[in-house]
Amino acid sequence: QPAHVDLISLPSRKKLRQKNLFNVTKCSMVWQEGGEYLGVKVTRHTKSKKTLYNNLELFRMNEPGIPVEMLDVKDAVMSFSWEPQGSRFAIIHAENP
């Protein structure tokens, strides 16, 4: 069963975008302060569930269709944060244990 990220507009409850995520162990979301970007940090496992890996799903909220970029990160992502006004972000990462 995949996990889903659903972006929904209120009060209409219209689904603006859905992104399916597979082999998910853990997720967290971080909004950019201006609401222009949403970052979803995804920790995934291999089919055997012995190895974990990370990626960032970056939603560009103000563009038509809300495109999503995926950034693979080989290390464990410990923290993720957007700059308050802009399109840059920072991550703290370390080698997987």
Biopython code that builds the backbone (N, CA, C, O; Angstrom):
import numpy as np
from Bio.PDB.StructureBuilder import StructureBuilder

atoms = [
    (1, "GLN", "N", (0.836, -1.189, 0.000)),
    (1, "GLN", "CA", (0.000, 0.000, 0.000)),
    (1, "GLN", "C", (0.874, 1.243, 0.000)),
    (1, "GLN", "O", (1.723, 1.399, 0.878)),
    (2, "PRO", "N", (0.684, 2.124, -0.961)),
    (2, "PRO", "CA", (1.454, 3.367, -0.940)),
    (2, "PRO", "C", (0.882, 4.354, 0.078)),
    (2, "PRO", "O", (-0.296, 4.303, 0.433)),
    (3, "ALA", "N", (1.756, 5.248, 0.531)),
    (3, "ALA", "CA", (1.308, 6.397, 1.314)),
    (3, "ALA", "C", (1.006, 7.510, 0.308)),
    (3, "ALA", "O", (1.501, 7.479, -0.819)),
    (4, "HIS", "N", (0.204, 8.482, 0.709)),
    (4, "HIS", "CA", (-0.174, 9.562, -0.200)),
    (4, "HIS", "C", (0.065, 10.913, 0.461)),
    (4, "HIS", "O", (-0.203, 11.092, 1.649)),
    (5, "VAL", "N", (0.572, 11.857, -0.320)),
    (5, "VAL", "CA", (0.570, 13.260, 0.076)),
    (5, "VAL", "C", (-0.566, 13.893, -0.716)),
    (5, "VAL", "O", (-0.538, 13.895, -1.947)),
    (6, "ASP", "N", (-1.559, 14.427, -0.025)),
    (6, "ASP", "CA", (-2.687, 15.097, -0.682)),
    (6, "ASP", "C", (-2.652, 16.577, -0.326)),
    (6, "ASP", "O", (-2.584, 16.930, 0.851)),
    (7, "LEU", "N", (-2.700, 17.439, -1.327)),
    (7, "LEU", "CA", (-2.814, 18.878, -1.118)),
    (7, "LEU", "C", (-4.254, 19.259, -1.408)),
    (7, "LEU", "O", (-4.744, 19.057, -2.520)),
    (8, "ILE", "N", (-4.935, 19.811, -0.409)),
    (8, "ILE", "CA", (-6.371, 20.053, -0.494)),
    (8, "ILE", "C", (-6.661, 21.518, -0.211)),
    (8, "ILE", "O", (-6.123, 22.095, 0.733)),
    (9, "SER", "N", (-7.518, 22.117, -1.038)),
    (9, "SER", "CA", (-7.924, 23.511, -0.873)),
    (9, "SER", "C", (-9.177, 23.580, -0.004)),
    (9, "SER", "O", (-10.108, 22.790, -0.164)),
    (10, "LEU", "N", (-9.181, 24.536, 0.914)),
    (10, "LEU", "CA", (-10.361, 24.760, 1.750)),
    (10, "LEU", "C", (-10.985, 26.100, 1.411)),
    (10, "LEU", "O", (-10.227, 27.006, 1.066)),
    (11, "PRO", "N", (-12.270, 26.310, 1.475)),
    (11, "PRO", "CA", (-13.275, 25.392, 2.020)),
    (11, "PRO", "C", (-13.826, 24.402, 0.996)),
    (11, "PRO", "O", (-14.657, 23.565, 1.348)),
    (12, "SER", "N", (-13.386, 24.475, -0.259)),
    (12, "SER", "CA", (-13.982, 23.629, -1.304)),
    (12, "SER", "C", (-13.646, 22.140, -1.146)),
    (12, "SER", "O", (-14.350, 21.286, -1.685)),
    (13, "ARG", "N", (-12.571, 21.827, -0.407)),
    (13, "ARG", "CA", (-12.079, 20.459, -0.245)),
    (13, "ARG", "C", (-11.629, 19.842, -1.566)),
    (13, "ARG", "O", (-11.590, 18.620, -1.713)),
    (14, "LYS", "N", (-11.294, 20.694, -2.515)),
    (14, "LYS", "CA", (-10.804, 20.227, -3.817)),
    (14, "LYS", "C", (-9.376, 19.719, -3.667)),
    (14, "LYS", "O", (-8.523, 20.390, -3.085)),
    (15, "LYS", "N", (-9.125, 18.513, -4.203)),
    (15, "LYS", "CA", (-7.781, 17.945, -4.174)),
    (15, "LYS", "C", (-6.967, 18.613, -5.273)),
    (15, "LYS", "O", (-7.275, 18.467, -6.455)),
    (16, "LEU", "N", (-5.928, 19.346, -4.884)),
    (16, "LEU", "CA", (-5.096, 20.077, -5.829)),
    (16, "LEU", "C", (-4.003, 19.199, -6.426)),
    (16, "LEU", "O", (-3.644, 19.348, -7.594)),
    (17, "ARG", "N", (-3.477, 18.280, -5.614)),
    (17, "ARG", "CA", (-2.370, 17.447, -6.070)),
    (17, "ARG", "C", (-2.285, 16.229, -5.166)),
    (17, "ARG", "O", (-2.531, 16.321, -3.963)),
    (18, "GLN", "N", (-1.936, 15.087, -5.750)),
    (18, "GLN", "CA", (-1.665, 13.890, -4.967)),
    (18, "GLN", "C", (-0.345, 13.310, -5.431)),
    (18, "GLN", "O", (-0.063, 13.257, -6.628)),
    (19, "LYS", "N", (0.455, 12.879, -4.484)),
    (19, "LYS", "CA", (1.727, 12.222, -4.794)),
    (19, "LYS", "C", (1.767, 10.914, -4.031)),
    (19, "LYS", "O", (1.636, 10.910, -2.807)),
    (20, "ASN", "N", (1.946, 9.803, -4.730)),
    (20, "ASN", "CA", (2.040, 8.491, -4.101)),
    (20, "ASN", "C", (3.480, 8.239, -3.676)),
    (20, "ASN", "O", (4.415, 8.553, -4.412)),
    (21, "LEU", "N", (3.651, 7.676, -2.495)),
    (21, "LEU", "CA", (4.966, 7.362, -1.958)),
    (21, "LEU", "C", (4.997, 5.882, -1.594)),
    (21, "LEU", "O", (4.101, 5.392, -0.908)),
    (22, "PHE", "N", (6.015, 5.174, -2.047)),
    (22, "PHE", "CA", (6.099, 3.732, -1.840)),
    (22, "PHE", "C", (7.208, 3.376, -0.851)),
    (22, "PHE", "O", (8.186, 4.110, -0.708)),
    (23, "ASN", "N", (7.043, 2.246, -0.175)),
    (23, "ASN", "CA", (8.035, 1.718, 0.768)),
    (23, "ASN", "C", (8.398, 2.737, 1.842)),
    (23, "ASN", "O", (9.573, 2.921, 2.159)),
    (24, "VAL", "N", (7.395, 3.392, 2.395)),
    (24, "VAL", "CA", (7.618, 4.472, 3.351)),
    (24, "VAL", "C", (7.741, 3.917, 4.772)),
    (24, "VAL", "O", (6.918, 3.119, 5.221)),
    (25, "THR", "N", (8.784, 4.359, 5.459)),
    (25, "THR", "CA", (8.967, 4.059, 6.875)),
    (25, "THR", "C", (8.499, 5.241, 7.717)),
    (25, "THR", "O", (7.844, 5.059, 8.743)),
    (26, "LYS", "N", (8.839, 6.459, 7.276)),
    (26, "LYS", "CA", (8.504, 7.657, 8.050)),
    (26, "LYS", "C", (8.476, 8.861, 7.112)),
    (26, "LYS", "O", (9.212, 8.902, 6.126)),
    (27, "CYS", "N", (7.618, 9.848, 7.426)),
    (27, "CYS", "CA", (7.519, 11.097, 6.653)),
    (27, "CYS", "C", (7.399, 12.283, 7.589)),
    (27, "CYS", "O", (6.916, 12.156, 8.714)),
    (28, "SER", "N", (7.845, 13.439, 7.112)),
    (28, "SER", "CA", (7.577, 14.694, 7.805)),
    (28, "SER", "C", (7.455, 15.791, 6.757)),
    (28, "SER", "O", (8.047, 15.705, 5.681)),
    (29, "MET", "N", (6.677, 16.831, 7.085)),
    (29, "MET", "CA", (6.441, 17.927, 6.139)),
    (29, "MET", "C", (6.952, 19.235, 6.723)),
    (29, "MET", "O", (6.870, 19.471, 7.928)),
    (30, "VAL", "N", (7.487, 20.091, 5.836)),
    (30, "VAL", "CA", (7.963, 21.408, 6.241)),
    (30, "VAL", "C", (7.513, 22.420, 5.192)),
    (30, "VAL", "O", (7.890, 22.326, 4.024)),
    (31, "TRP", "N", (6.690, 23.402, 5.623)),
    (31, "TRP", "CA", (6.253, 24.473, 4.739)),
    (31, "TRP", "C", (7.275, 25.593, 4.734)),
    (31, "TRP", "O", (7.846, 25.917, 5.775)),
    (32, "GLN", "N", (7.511, 26.185, 3.578)),
    (32, "GLN", "CA", (8.265, 27.424, 3.496)),
    (32, "GLN", "C", (7.358, 28.513, 4.048)),
    (32, "GLN", "O", (6.154, 28.493, 3.793)),
    (33, "GLU", "N", (7.904, 29.463, 4.798)),
    (33, "GLU", "CA", (7.090, 30.435, 5.532)),
    (33, "GLU", "C", (6.097, 31.174, 4.642)),
    (33, "GLU", "O", (4.977, 31.444, 5.076)),
    (34, "GLY", "N", (6.474, 31.506, 3.415)),
    (34, "GLY", "CA", (5.575, 32.211, 2.501)),
    (34, "GLY", "C", (4.553, 31.308, 1.830)),
    (34, "GLY", "O", (3.690, 31.800, 1.104)),
    (35, "GLY", "N", (4.626, 29.998, 2.052)),
    (35, "GLY", "CA", (3.673, 29.061, 1.469)),
    (35, "GLY", "C", (3.928, 28.729, 0.011)),
    (35, "GLY", "O", (3.090, 28.096, -0.630)),
    (36, "GLU", "N", (5.070, 29.144, -0.527)),
    (36, "GLU", "CA", (5.378, 28.886, -1.937)),
    (36, "GLU", "C", (5.881, 27.468, -2.179)),
    (36, "GLU", "O", (5.786, 26.953, -3.293)),
    (37, "TYR", "N", (6.418, 26.836, -1.128)),
    (37, "TYR", "CA", (7.008, 25.507, -1.256)),
    (37, "TYR", "C", (6.597, 24.640, -0.076)),
    (37, "TYR", "O", (6.409, 25.122, 1.041)),
    (38, "LEU", "N", (6.463, 23.357, -0.352)),
    (38, "LEU", "CA", (6.264, 22.350, 0.689)),
    (38, "LEU", "C", (7.328, 21.288, 0.483)),
    (38, "LEU", "O", (7.484, 20.765, -0.620)),
    (39, "GLY", "N", (8.050, 20.973, 1.526)),
    (39, "GLY", "CA", (9.034, 19.895, 1.473)),
    (39, "GLY", "C", (8.547, 18.719, 2.286)),
    (39, "GLY", "O", (8.132, 18.878, 3.433)),
    (40, "VAL", "N", (8.596, 17.530, 1.694)),
    (40, "VAL", "CA", (8.230, 16.306, 2.412)),
    (40, "VAL", "C", (9.486, 15.440, 2.481)),
    (40, "VAL", "O", (10.003, 14.982, 1.462)),
    (41, "LYS", "N", (9.962, 15.230, 3.702)),
    (41, "LYS", "CA", (11.122, 14.363, 3.923)),
    (41, "LYS", "C", (10.599, 12.939, 4.086)),
    (41, "LYS", "O", (9.792, 12.665, 4.973)),
    (42, "VAL", "N", (11.061, 12.041, 3.230)),
    (42, "VAL", "CA", (10.570, 10.662, 3.220)),
    (42, "VAL", "C", (11.723, 9.713, 3.527)),
    (42, "VAL", "O", (12.753, 9.735, 2.854)),
    (43, "THR", "N", (11.540, 8.886, 4.544)),
    (43, "THR", "CA", (12.479, 7.797, 4.815)),
    (43, "THR", "C", (11.825, 6.531, 4.289)),
    (43, "THR", "O", (10.713, 6.176, 4.680)),
    (44, "ARG", "N", (12.533, 5.863, 3.401)),
    (44, "ARG", "CA", (12.002, 4.665, 2.752)),
    (44, "ARG", "C", (12.859, 3.451, 3.096)),
    (44, "ARG", "O", (13.997, 3.586, 3.545)),
    (45, "HIS", "N", (12.302, 2.283, 2.882)),
    (45, "HIS", "CA", (13.044, 1.043, 3.073)),
    (45, "HIS", "C", (13.066, 0.254, 1.762)),
    (45, "HIS", "O", (12.197, 0.409, 0.904)),
    (46, "THR", "N", (14.066, -0.579, 1.640)),
    (46, "THR", "CA", (14.122, -1.481, 0.490)),
    (46, "THR", "C", (13.078, -2.575, 0.688)),
    (46, "THR", "O", (12.470, -2.667, 1.754)),
    (47, "LYS", "N", (12.870, -3.389, -0.315)),
    (47, "LYS", "CA", (11.875, -4.469, -0.223)),
    (47, "LYS", "C", (12.159, -5.396, 0.957)),
    (47, "LYS", "O", (11.234, -5.875, 1.613)),
    (48, "SER", "N", (13.443, -5.645, 1.225)),
    (48, "SER", "CA", (13.816, -6.526, 2.336)),
    (48, "SER", "C", (13.659, -5.839, 3.695)),
    (48, "SER", "O", (13.722, -6.492, 4.736)),
    (49, "LYS", "N", (13.454, -4.524, 3.680)),
    (49, "LYS", "CA", (13.301, -3.693, 4.888)),
    (49, "LYS", "C", (14.568, -3.631, 5.729)),
    (49, "LYS", "O", (14.515, -3.258, 6.901)),
    (50, "LYS", "N", (15.716, -3.994, 5.138)),
    (50, "LYS", "CA", (16.979, -3.981, 5.871)),
    (50, "LYS", "C", (17.741, -2.668, 5.690)),
    (50, "LYS", "O", (18.567, -2.310, 6.530)),
    (51, "THR", "N", (17.471, -1.962, 4.614)),
    (51, "THR", "CA", (18.206, -0.735, 4.317)),
    (51, "THR", "C", (17.234, 0.432, 4.229)),
    (51, "THR", "O", (16.180, 0.322, 3.602)),
    (52, "LEU", "N", (17.588, 1.552, 4.857)),
    (52, "LEU", "CA", (16.794, 2.773, 4.783)),
    (52, "LEU", "C", (17.500, 3.789, 3.897)),
    (52, "LEU", "O", (18.729, 3.852, 3.866)),
    (53, "TYR", "N", (16.714, 4.581, 3.178)),
    (53, "TYR", "CA", (17.258, 5.681, 2.397)),
    (53, "TYR", "C", (16.265, 6.826, 2.433)),
    (53, "TYR", "O", (15.099, 6.636, 2.779)),
    (54, "ASN", "N", (16.725, 8.009, 2.078)),
    (54, "ASN", "CA", (15.923, 9.227, 2.215)),
    (54, "ASN", "C", (15.769, 9.936, 0.891)),
    (54, "ASN", "O", (16.625, 9.848, 0.010)),
    (55, "ASN", "N", (14.659, 10.641, 0.769)),
    (55, "ASN", "CA", (14.546, 11.609, -0.314)),
    (55, "ASN", "C", (13.660, 12.756, 0.130)),
    (55, "ASN", "O", (12.905, 12.646, 1.097)),
    (56, "LEU", "N", (13.768, 13.849, -0.591)),
    (56, "LEU", "CA", (12.957, 15.026, -0.333)),
    (56, "LEU", "C", (12.045, 15.225, -1.531)),
    (56, "LEU", "O", (12.505, 15.254, -2.673)),
    (57, "GLU", "N", (10.767, 15.361, -1.274)),
    (57, "GLU", "CA", (9.778, 15.677, -2.305)),
    (57, "GLU", "C", (9.484, 17.162, -2.157)),
    (57, "GLU", "O", (8.975, 17.591, -1.121)),
    (58, "LEU", "N", (9.797, 17.951, -3.174)),
    (58, "LEU", "CA", (9.692, 19.409, -3.104)),
    (58, "LEU", "C", (8.556, 19.888, -4.005)),
    (58, "LEU", "O", (8.666, 19.830, -5.230)),
    (59, "PHE", "N", (7.468, 20.358, -3.402)),
    (59, "PHE", "CA", (6.274, 20.804, -4.107)),
    (59, "PHE", "C", (6.374, 22.307, -4.371)),
    (59, "PHE", "O", (6.579, 23.085, -3.439)),
    (60, "ARG", "N", (6.233, 22.719, -5.624)),
    (60, "ARG", "CA", (6.240, 24.144, -5.992)),
    (60, "ARG", "C", (4.787, 24.601, -6.100)),
    (60, "ARG", "O", (4.146, 24.446, -7.139)),
    (61, "MET", "N", (4.294, 25.158, -5.025)),
    (61, "MET", "CA", (2.870, 25.419, -4.851)),
    (61, "MET", "C", (2.278, 26.454, -5.814)),
    (61, "MET", "O", (1.098, 26.358, -6.149)),
    (62, "ASN", "N", (3.047, 27.420, -6.259)),
    (62, "ASN", "CA", (2.501, 28.502, -7.086)),
    (62, "ASN", "C", (2.594, 28.243, -8.587)),
    (62, "ASN", "O", (2.218, 29.105, -9.381)),
    (63, "GLU", "N", (3.079, 27.094, -8.981)),
    (63, "GLU", "CA", (3.207, 26.793, -10.408)),
    (63, "GLU", "C", (2.044, 25.914, -10.862)),
    (63, "GLU", "O", (1.521, 25.124, -10.077)),
    (64, "PRO", "N", (1.638, 26.048, -12.123)),
    (64, "PRO", "CA", (0.502, 25.253, -12.628)),
    (64, "PRO", "C", (0.734, 23.754, -12.448)),
    (64, "PRO", "O", (1.793, 23.232, -12.798)),
    (65, "GLY", "N", (-0.259, 23.077, -11.904)),
    (65, "GLY", "CA", (-0.167, 21.634, -11.696)),
    (65, "GLY", "C", (0.621, 21.237, -10.460)),
    (65, "GLY", "O", (0.714, 20.050, -10.148)),
    (66, "ILE", "N", (1.182, 22.189, -9.761)),
    (66, "ILE", "CA", (2.003, 21.959, -8.563)),
    (66, "ILE", "C", (3.058, 20.867, -8.833)),
    (66, "ILE", "O", (2.953, 19.754, -8.319)),
    (67, "PRO", "N", (4.071, 21.204, -9.646)),
    (67, "PRO", "CA", (5.104, 20.209, -9.941)),
    (67, "PRO", "C", (5.878, 19.803, -8.689)),
    (67, "PRO", "O", (5.998, 20.574, -7.737)),
    (68, "VAL", "N", (6.398, 18.581, -8.712)),
    (68, "VAL", "CA", (7.150, 18.030, -7.585)),
    (68, "VAL", "C", (8.524, 17.612, -8.086)),
    (68, "VAL", "O", (8.648, 16.920, -9.097)),
    (69, "GLU", "N", (9.545, 18.037, -7.369)),
    (69, "GLU", "CA", (10.906, 17.593, -7.664)),
    (69, "GLU", "C", (11.332, 16.647, -6.565)),
    (69, "GLU", "O", (11.008, 16.857, -5.396)),
    (70, "MET", "N", (12.062, 15.600, -6.935)),
    (70, "MET", "CA", (12.539, 14.635, -5.958)),
    (70, "MET", "C", (14.051, 14.742, -5.868)),
    (70, "MET", "O", (14.749, 14.722, -6.882)),
    (71, "LEU", "N", (14.546, 14.855, -4.651)),
    (71, "LEU", "CA", (15.978, 14.929, -4.400)),
    (71, "LEU", "C", (16.370, 13.729, -3.547)),
    (71, "LEU", "O", (15.932, 13.606, -2.403)),
    (72, "ASP", "N", (17.205, 12.835, -4.107)),
    (72, "ASP", "CA", (17.687, 11.677, -3.350)),
    (72, "ASP", "C", (18.826, 12.106, -2.446)),
    (72, "ASP", "O", (19.701, 12.869, -2.853)),
    (73, "VAL", "N", (18.811, 11.614, -1.225)),
    (73, "VAL", "CA", (19.872, 11.890, -0.258)),
    (73, "VAL", "C", (20.343, 10.550, 0.283)),
    (73, "VAL", "O", (19.571, 9.826, 0.912)),
    (74, "LYS", "N", (21.602, 10.217, 0.042)),
    (74, "LYS", "CA", (22.130, 8.909, 0.460)),
    (74, "LYS", "C", (22.249, 8.804, 1.974)),
    (74, "LYS", "O", (22.055, 7.728, 2.540)),
    (75, "ASP", "N", (22.569, 9.921, 2.635)),
    (75, "ASP", "CA", (22.742, 9.922, 4.083)),
    (75, "ASP", "C", (21.394, 10.043, 4.788)),
    (75, "ASP", "O", (20.368, 10.314, 4.164)),
    (76, "ALA", "N", (21.424, 9.835, 6.113)),
    (76, "ALA", "CA", (20.239, 10.051, 6.938)),
    (76, "ALA", "C", (20.023, 11.556, 7.076)),
    (76, "ALA", "O", (20.937, 12.279, 7.472)),
    (77, "VAL", "N", (18.824, 12.030, 6.753)),
    (77, "VAL", "CA", (18.493, 13.450, 6.890)),
    (77, "VAL", "C", (17.978, 13.659, 8.308)),
    (77, "VAL", "O", (16.947, 13.108, 8.695)),
    (78, "MET", "N", (18.709, 14.464, 9.075)),
    (78, "MET", "CA", (18.361, 14.691, 10.471)),
    (78, "MET", "C", (17.459, 15.912, 10.629)),
    (78, "MET", "O", (16.617, 15.952, 11.526)),
    (79, "SER", "N", (17.635, 16.915, 9.750)),
    (79, "SER", "CA", (16.829, 18.122, 9.840)),
    (79, "SER", "C", (16.749, 18.776, 8.464)),
    (79, "SER", "O", (17.665, 18.661, 7.650)),
    (80, "PHE", "N", (15.632, 19.467, 8.221)),
    (80, "PHE", "CA", (15.354, 20.116, 6.935)),
    (80, "PHE", "C", (14.638, 21.418, 7.240)),
    (80, "PHE", "O", (13.695, 21.429, 8.031)),
    (81, "SER", "N", (15.070, 22.535, 6.620)),
    (81, "SER", "CA", (14.426, 23.817, 6.884)),
    (81, "SER", "C", (14.541, 24.738, 5.676)),
    (81, "SER", "O", (15.573, 24.773, 5.005)),
    (82, "TRP", "N", (13.461, 25.490, 5.404)),
    (82, "TRP", "CA", (13.443, 26.475, 4.328)),
    (82, "TRP", "C", (13.952, 27.812, 4.846)),
    (82, "TRP", "O", (13.817, 28.115, 6.031)),
    (83, "GLU", "N", (14.539, 28.614, 3.959)),
    (83, "GLU", "CA", (14.795, 30.004, 4.313)),
    (83, "GLU", "C", (13.437, 30.697, 4.368)),
    (83, "GLU", "O", (12.527, 30.297, 3.642)),
    (84, "PRO", "N", (13.270, 31.729, 5.209)),
    (84, "PRO", "CA", (11.943, 32.330, 5.393)),
    (84, "PRO", "C", (11.332, 32.915, 4.115)),
    (84, "PRO", "O", (10.151, 32.688, 3.849)),
    (85, "GLN", "N", (12.085, 33.642, 3.340)),
    (85, "GLN", "CA", (11.560, 34.283, 2.126)),
    (85, "GLN", "C", (12.440, 33.913, 0.946)),
    (85, "GLN", "O", (13.394, 34.630, 0.645)),
    (86, "GLY", "N", (12.148, 32.830, 0.284)),
    (86, "GLY", "CA", (12.952, 32.435, -0.866)),
    (86, "GLY", "C", (12.801, 30.961, -1.165)),
    (86, "GLY", "O", (11.985, 30.264, -0.562)),
    (87, "SER", "N", (13.607, 30.498, -2.110)),
    (87, "SER", "CA", (13.475, 29.134, -2.600)),
    (87, "SER", "C", (14.589, 28.212, -2.121)),
    (87, "SER", "O", (14.666, 27.068, -2.568)),
    (88, "ARG", "N", (15.450, 28.676, -1.229)),
    (88, "ARG", "CA", (16.566, 27.845, -0.764)),
    (88, "ARG", "C", (16.189, 27.112, 0.522)),
    (88, "ARG", "O", (15.332, 27.553, 1.288)),
    (89, "PHE", "N", (16.855, 25.985, 0.730)),
    (89, "PHE", "CA", (16.647, 25.229, 1.956)),
    (89, "PHE", "C", (17.981, 24.644, 2.381)),
    (89, "PHE", "O", (18.942, 24.613, 1.613)),
    (90, "ALA", "N", (18.016, 24.181, 3.625)),
    (90, "ALA", "CA", (19.226, 23.546, 4.156)),
    (90, "ALA", "C", (18.837, 22.208, 4.778)),
    (90, "ALA", "O", (17.725, 22.036, 5.278)),
    (91, "ILE", "N", (19.771, 21.274, 4.736)),
    (91, "ILE", "CA", (19.558, 19.992, 5.412)),
    (91, "ILE", "C", (20.775, 19.692, 6.281)),
    (91, "ILE", "O", (21.896, 20.092, 5.967)),
    (92, "ILE", "N", (20.535, 18.989, 7.365)),
    (92, "ILE", "CA", (21.604, 18.419, 8.174)),
    (92, "ILE", "C", (21.525, 16.915, 7.934)),
    (92, "ILE", "O", (20.474, 16.297, 8.111)),
    (93, "HIS", "N", (22.647, 16.342, 7.531)),
    (93, "HIS", "CA", (22.641, 14.911, 7.216)),
    (93, "HIS", "C", (23.905, 14.253, 7.734)),
    (93, "HIS", "O", (24.913, 14.920, 7.970)),
    (94, "ALA", "N", (23.849, 12.966, 7.908)),
    (94, "ALA", "CA", (24.991, 12.181, 8.373)),
    (94, "ALA", "C", (24.924, 10.810, 7.728)),
    (94, "ALA", "O", (23.870, 10.379, 7.261)),
    (95, "GLU", "N", (26.054, 10.136, 7.708)),
    (95, "GLU", "CA", (26.068, 8.778, 7.142)),
    (95, "GLU", "C", (25.078, 7.910, 7.889)),
    (95, "GLU", "O", (24.904, 8.046, 9.100)),
    (96, "ASN", "N", (24.433, 7.018, 7.161)),
    (96, "ASN", "CA", (23.489, 6.100, 7.798)),
    (96, "ASN", "C", (24.228, 5.231, 8.805)),
    (96, "ASN", "O", (25.345, 4.786, 8.544)),
    (97, "PRO", "N", (23.603, 4.988, 9.962)),
    (97, "PRO", "CA", (24.268, 4.156, 10.989)),
    (97, "PRO", "C", (24.434, 2.728, 10.537)),
    (97, "PRO", "O", (24.971, 1.904, 11.277)),
]
sb = StructureBuilder()
sb.init_structure("model")
sb.init_model(0)
sb.init_chain("A")
sb.init_seg("    ")
for serial, (resi, resn, name, xyz) in enumerate(atoms, 1):
    if name == "N":
        sb.init_residue(resn, " ", resi, " ")
    sb.init_atom(name, np.array(xyz, "f"), 0.0, 1.0, " ", f" {name:<3s}", serial, name[0])
structure = sb.get_structure()
